Amino acid sequence: MSSLQNKIISFWRKLRNARLFSNWLKSDSFSQESADRKLIYALSPRKIPNGEQIKHLNKFLNPREFLLIKICILIVLVNGVYLGTVFLKKHLQYLPVIGGEYIEGVVGSPKTINPLYAVNRDIDSDLSRLIYSSLFKYDIHGRLSHDLVETMEIGGENKEYIIKIKEGVSWHTGGNLTAEDIVFTVNLIKSAEYNSPLRSAFTNITVEKIDDLTLKFVLAEPYAPFPDLLTFGILPANLWKNIAPNAAVLADLNLKPVGSGPYKFKSLVKSKTGDLKEYRLEANADYYGGQAYLKNITFIFFVDYIEAIKAFNDNQIMGLNYLPFTLRQEILAQNSVKFRELAQPQIISLFFNSVKNKTLADKDVRVALATALDKNQIIQEVFAGIHSPADGPILKESFAYNEEIKKYDYAPATAAETIKTKPVTAILTVIDSGNNVAVAEKVKDYWTKAGGQISLNIVSGDQAAEIVKNRNFEILLYGEFIGGDPDVFVFWHSSQAGERGFNLTGYNNPEADKLLAEARVSTDQAERISRYKKFQEIVVADLPAIFLYSPSYTYVQSNKLKGFSGTAIVDPGDRFSGVGGWYLKTKKKLTW
């Protein structure tokens, strides 16, 4: 018994010792693992795996786990790109900076870059607009605005204009522009010896200097659009006073002018035959309106539009001063080009001469001819819809336009009924220029479909002046330049009928005459608007002409040029109204 007991006790002792040994082994293994881990951490400078370590990630993860990690990483990257893009769009700005050269192609070349004569040629007027300052100018929307003028007061029964100019306006060569320079320029315009085309507008106007910054104009009669006459450039008296009148046209200052505008003369290039090939301007750093962003503007002169368009397509120039509609398709890469369609003060109309054709004296006939035409369709088919339909004698862009005047909508059935009872046989005269003939043919087709017997009389531009002067037409397709002010006295007042005036239809309505006469002498704009609106109602109701459309001025520029914001012009040179804001160079800036 004792022997069995001893064996059992011995077995339990061995078992206990074995368990203790096992626990010791486990304890030692745990300590070793912990030591190994600490050693690895001590040797590694980073707790996050590096690229080399990530390469081996798939050895420790199953395929599903590895795919999930890759998808998560992709989502993080996509979101990072998206959020970064959104942030940059909201906070990254491209701001214009001074620099770059804009090169424009022009058909023709300058002769006299002089405000006294520049109105005779578009290119002379273009350069004058950039080089000279004026009392008033037309803004980017074709509205009259102050240039040199600081304030203006009207008195003396609306015949006296006292104008104070901005202080500190400097000439390109130094020295300040003063009232004396303005008085000097006006007197040159008024002088018969200088033979300026502006002279007739200033014949009965006197001007005097009050002080260095103030002057006074006195008119013989009140004339509300008078400020529109003061858009000519101002000459520096000290440079021109010693030039004799008979030498003025030949003076070197006509091609190397000195003004006070946003750009100044830099250089010119002539061909071997003496013709001007290039003309360079540089920004006036001292310009009172602030320095323009474009550092230089260069004009390159071409013989015709075909040559100019080729240079544009070859990227030799960045702009074209004007593009005739008939050549529009010659412009290549049109996606990289901006066609600036600028409203201009011209209305194309069909003028009725009831003296030559008694049928046209019947208002019902005139209304039938008006409602037989689909103006919008004609504009779409001939001009691809880029021109604007006209409804009356005053431009839609004018402050005096009456939106509520009667519209003669297209009504072919009604027109045909009238013409059936009152037959129409007439000759439509058209000047062979631009798309005039195409428009006349469309008009003829519409009137013929309505039952009229219409024939076309196509005349050359050389014949136009004589035909208009002698009113040698029955119906005339013709355009009139209205100007920046709604004063259309010369076109519709009965006193302007006859060969010396521009009342082409011989229109005579006493009430319309009274409204026109009153509106042109009132300086109260609200009063002028009221009278012109009533005048439009009367003329459109009488229908002495069918007002067709107002053509736009197509100015072409490369997409590279930024900052252009013009919508309308009065003179082609007005396309440079906002030139100070044009730019080619930019800088990046983050805003918060």
C-alpha positions, 0 to 999 in steps of 0.5 A, a space after each residue: 500500500 505504501 509502495 502504491 502511495 509513493 508512486 502516486 505522489 511521485 507522478 503528481 510531482 512530475 506533472 506539477 514540474 512539467 506544468 511549471 516548465 511549460 509556463 516558464 517557456 511561455 513566459 520566456 516566449 512572450 518576453 522574446 516576442 516583445 523584445 523583438 518588436 521593440 527592437 524593430 521599432 527602435 530601428 525603424 524611423 517611421 511607424 507608417 509603412 514606406 513604399 518598399 514595405 507596401 509592396 509586400 502588403 499583399 503577402 500579409 493580406 488576402 486578395 479581398 482585403 488588398 482590393 478594398 485598400 486599393 479602392 479606398 486609396 483611389 477614393 481618397 485621391 479622386 476626392 482630393 483632386 475634386 476638392 482641390 479643383 473646386 477650391 482653385 475655381 473659387 479662389 484662384 484668379 487670373 488678374 490682368 497685368 501690364 504687358 503684351 502687344 496687340 496687332 491689328 490689321 487695317 485696310 487702308 493707311 492713315 494720312 492726317 491723324 489730326 482731329 481737324 481732319 480725321 473724320 474723313 477717314 476711318 483709320 485716321 479717326 481710329 488712331 485719333 481716338 487712341 492718341 487724343 483726349 476729347 471733352 466728351 466721348 462715347 462709352 462701350 455702349 455707345 452712350 455719350 460720357 465725360 472724357 476731359 469734362 469734370 462738370 458742365 452747367 447749362 444756362 443762358 436760355 440753354 445757349 451757354 455751356 460752362 465746362 470745367 475740365 479735369 486737373 492734371 491732364 498731361 500731354 505726351 511730351 509733358 506739360 498740362 492740357 488747359 482750357 487754352 488748348 481747347 479754345 485754340 482747337 475750336 478756333 482752328 475748326 472754325 477757321 475757313 483757312 484750315 478747311 476742317 470738315 467740322 467747321 459747319 457745325 461750329 459756325 455760329 458757336 463762340 468759345 472763350 477761356 474763363 480760367 485754366 480749367 474752365 471755358 464757356 461755349 455760347 450757341 446762337 440757338 439752343 441745341 440739345 445734342 451740342 455735347 455730341 459735337 464735342 467729341 473731337 480730339 484736343 490739339 496742343 496749342 504750343 506745338 500747332 500755333 506756329 504752323 501756318 494754315 496752308 502747311 497744316 495738312 502737310 505738318 509732321 505732327 499729322 503722322 507723329 502726333 502729340 496728344 493726351 490720350 491713353 496711347 502715344 506715338 512710338 514709331 512707324 514703318 514705311 515701304 520703299 515707295 513711302 507708303 505706311 506699312 506699320 504704325 506703333 503706339 505705346 501705352 501712356 503711363 501718365 494717362 489720367 484715366 490710368 495706364 492701359 494693360 496693353 503695353 503696345 498696339 501696332 497697326 499693320 496696313 493692307 491694300 484690301 480685305 482679302 490680304 488682311 484676312 490672309 494675314 489674320 488666318 496666318 496669325 500675323 495679326 490678332 484683329 481686323 478693324 472690320 469684316 464685311 459680312 460677305 467675307 465672313 466665311 473666309 475666316 478660318 479656325 472660327 472657334 478661336 476667333 471672337 466676332 464682335 457684333 457692335 450695334 451702330 447708328 444706322 437704319 436700313 429702310 425702304 423709302 416711299 416716293 409718292 410723287 414718282 408713284 401715286 399708288 404709294 400715296 395710299 396708306 393702305 398700300 404702304 401697310 400692305 407692303 409692310 405686312 407682306 415682309 417677314 423682316 426676321 426671315 430676310 435678316 436670317 437668310 441674308 445675314 445669318 441673323 446677326 443684324 437687328 430688325 428695326 421698327 421705327 426711325 430711332 435706334 433701339 439702343 437710344 434712350 428715347 426709343 419707344 418700345 410700344 410703337 406699332 409693329 407691322 407683323 408679317 401677315 401675307 394673307 391680309 397683305 395679298 387681299 389689299 394688293 388684290 383690290 389695290 394693285 401695286 406696280 413699282 420700281 425698287 431702286 437699290 445701290 449695288 453695295 454689300 448685301 443690298 441687292 440680296 436684300 432687295 431681291 428678298 423684298 421683291 420676292 415677298 411683294 411678288 408673292 403678295 400680288 405686286 408687280 415689282 422690278 429692280 433698278 440696281 445702280 452703282 455707288 457713283 449714281 447713288 448721290 444723284 439719285 438721292 439728291 433728285 429723289 429719282 426713285 419710287 421705292 429706295 432701299 437705303 441706309 441712314 446714319 442717325 448718330 449718337 443722339 436721337 435728334 432725327 430732325 434732318 431726316 424727318 422734318 418737313 423743312 428738310 424735304 427737297 434736294 438740299 435735305 435728307 427727308 427722302 420721302 418728303 414727309 410732312 406732318 405738322 405735329 411731328 415737325 413740332 415735336 422734332 423742333 421742341 425735342 432738339 432745343 430742350 435740355 431736359 432729357 425726360 422732356 426729350 424722351 416724351 416728345 421723341 416717343 410721341 414722334 415715333 408713334 406718329 411716323 410709324 402710324 403714317 408709314 412714309 417708309 418701312 424700317 427694315 433693320 439696323 446692321 451691326 459692325 463686325 470687329 474680329 479679334 483673336 480669343 487671346 485678347 481678353 477684356 473686350 466689353 463693347 456692345 455699340 459704337 457711333 464711329 468705328 473708332 469707338 471700338 477702342 472705348 474700353 481699350 484700357 481694360 484689354 489685356 494679354 498678360 495675366 498673373 495668378 492670385 489666390 483669394 480667401 
